[in-house]
Amino acid sequence: MEPSTLLILHSYYRWIVLAVMLFQFSWLLYHRYMGSVFQKKHFNILFACAIVYNIQLVIGVLLYMHSPLVKAFLNDWTAGLKNRQLRFFGLEHITMMTLALFFSNIITIQSRRRIGTAEGFPFLWRRYIWIFLMILSSIPWSFSPLTSRPNLR
């Protein structure tokens, strides 16, 4: 697949991921404050959200392998580390997003042990709030002074 096609796919799919994150944030907050018991159906919703996030990660890794920005960064590390755009896309973005998804997957797996307990939603809330912040801080927003990209391509 062409890098430009992957970039467009990754860029538009980001909005699906953000919609799922907003849903998951609201869902976790609601159930946490309602004192809901974490059930199998809740785990299934959590697992579905994880699938959406992991699809974006796969698209991102494919893009990473074909991106001219990443190739420029990897060809000359010393110059790449000094260039904000190259450093962000060649190192920071992929690292933070991969870590966020790694933690998300681990927490999703760990939540299975909390099915049938009231501690499931507080456990998830305390962890996912940090994951959401990691993801949101690593997106190349159009308004970011660090590295801006158009919101829609």
C-alpha positions in Angstrom: 0.0 0.0 0.0 1.2 3.5 -0.8 2.4 5.7 2.1 0.0 8.4 1.1 -2.9 6.0 1.2 -1.8 4.7 4.6 -1.4 8.3 5.9 -5.0 9.1 4.8 -6.3 5.9 6.3 -4.4 6.5 9.6 -5.5 10.1 9.7 -9.3 9.4 9.1 -9.3 6.3 11.4 -8.0 8.6 14.1 -11.5 10.1 14.4 -13.0 6.7 14.9 -10.4 6.0 17.7 -11.2 9.4 19.3 -14.9 8.7 19.2 -14.3 5.3 20.8 -12.1 7.0 23.4 -14.8 9.6 24.2 -17.3 6.8 24.5 -15.0 4.7 26.7 -14.1 7.7 28.9 -17.8 8.5 29.5 -18.7 4.8 30.0 -15.9 4.2 32.6 -16.7 7.5 34.4 -20.5 6.7 34.5 -20.0 3.1 35.8 -17.3 4.1 38.3 -19.5 6.7 39.9 -22.6 4.5 39.8 -20.6 1.8 41.6 -21.5 -0.8 38.9 -20.3 -4.3 39.2 -18.0 -5.2 36.3 -19.6 -7.9 34.3 -18.7 -10.1 31.3 -20.7 -7.7 29.0 -18.6 -4.8 30.2 -15.4 -6.8 29.5 -16.7 -7.4 26.0 -17.2 -3.7 25.4 -13.7 -3.0 26.7 -12.3 -5.7 24.4 -14.1 -4.2 21.4 -12.6 -0.8 22.2 -9.2 -2.5 22.4 -9.7 -4.0 18.9 -10.4 -0.5 17.5 -7.2 0.9 19.1 -5.1 -2.1 17.9 -6.3 -1.7 14.3 -5.1 1.9 14.4 -1.7 0.7 15.8 -1.4 -1.8 12.9 -2.1 0.9 10.3 0.4 3.2 12.1 3.1 0.5 12.1 2.6 -0.1 8.4 2.8 3.7 7.8 5.9 3.9 10.0 7.7 1.3 7.8 6.9 3.3 4.6 7.0 6.9 5.8 9.6 9.2 4.1 9.8 11.2 7.4 10.7 8.1 9.3 13.2 7.0 6.7 14.8 10.5 6.9 15.0 10.2 10.7 16.5 6.7 10.6 19.0 7.5 7.9 20.6 10.3 10.1 19.8 10.0 13.8 21.9 13.0 14.9 20.2 15.3 12.5 16.8 13.6 13.0 17.0 14.2 16.8 17.6 17.9 16.2 14.6 18.3 13.8 11.3 18.5 15.7 9.1 17.0 12.9 11.5 14.1 12.2 12.0 13.3 15.9 8.3 13.4 16.6 7.3 11.0 13.8 10.4 8.9 13.9 10.6 8.4 17.6 8.1 10.1 19.9 4.8 9.4 18.3 5.4 5.7 17.6 6.9 5.1 21.1 4.2 6.8 23.0 1.3 5.2 21.0 2.9 1.8 21.2 3.3 2.1 25.0 -0.2 3.4 25.4 -1.6 0.4 23.4 0.7 -2.0 25.3 -0.7 -0.7 28.6 -4.3 -0.7 27.3 -4.0 -4.4 26.2 -2.4 -5.4 29.5 -5.1 -3.6 31.5 -7.8 -5.1 29.4 -6.4 -8.6 30.1 -6.1 -7.8 33.8 -9.7 -6.6 33.9 -11.0 -10.1 33.2 -10.0 -11.1 36.7 -12.3 -8.4 38.0 -15.5 -9.7 36.4 -18.2 -10.0 39.0 -16.6 -7.4 41.4 -17.2 -3.8 42.1 -13.5 -3.0 41.9 -13.5 -3.4 38.1 -14.5 0.1 37.1 -12.3 2.0 39.6 -9.4 -0.2 38.5 -10.0 0.6 34.8 -10.7 4.3 35.4 -7.5 4.9 37.3 -5.4 3.3 34.5 -7.3 4.4 31.4 -7.2 8.1 32.3 -3.4 7.9 32.0 -3.6 6.0 28.8 -6.0 8.5 27.3 -3.6 11.3 28.3 -0.7 9.5 26.6 -2.6 9.1 23.4 -4.0 12.6 23.3 -0.6 14.2 24.0 1.0 12.2 21.2 -1.5 13.0 18.4 -0.1 15.6 15.9 -3.0 18.0 16.3 -3.4 21.0 13.9 -3.1 23.4 16.8 0.0 21.8 18.3 3.0 24.1 18.5 5.3 21.1 18.6 4.3 19.4 15.4 1.1 20.3 13.6 -0.7 18.3 10.9 -4.0 19.0 9.3 -7.0 17.4 11.2 -8.4 16.1 7.9 -6.4 15.2 4.8 
